[in-house]
């Protein structure tokens, strides 16, 4: 698929060539699969330009942001001989905490914004809620000794975990019924 300008990405084009949205989504998937995440995010942004209510595109951008932030987190923790405790990593030195904030703040903020938008568009989107919970875990890493900030983030982690579990129960197929339960299948979370 060639590079698209914002003039070309319009609902009029989709009326003439409805397959184009599928091609753009496929292009994003290809870039995600070959771990070219910035390109994948650009293609998902094109999906949103064409279809601003595509919850899955917002979700996928959020999962990419979380994945990149998690990778940065693991690398920074390893420099201090630590593993992710998923509770704000309070054993991390102040300098390493500041580095984590510097490397991850934009990713975490963007991830929270995109995952929140996915949930606004699909209030029972349990996968988006789970990734939002994980992204708030990354946000808790920025507390750097601020107990109140850490507590507030961990409270959000717990809230989104509870919401995700409740939404998953709502969207799960009845017992004995096989099927996909996580959207159209372009996500990073495995489907059964």
ABEGO torsion letter per residue (X at the ends): XBBBBAAABBAAAAAABAAAAAAAAAAAAAAAAAGBAAAAAAAAAAAAAABAABAAAAAAAAAAAAAAAAAAAAAAAAAAGBBBAGAGGAABBAAAAAAAAAAAAAAAAAAAAAAAAAAAABAABAAAAAAAAAAAAAAAAAAGGBAAAAAAAAAAAAAAAAAAAAAAAAABBBBGBBEBABEAGABABBBX
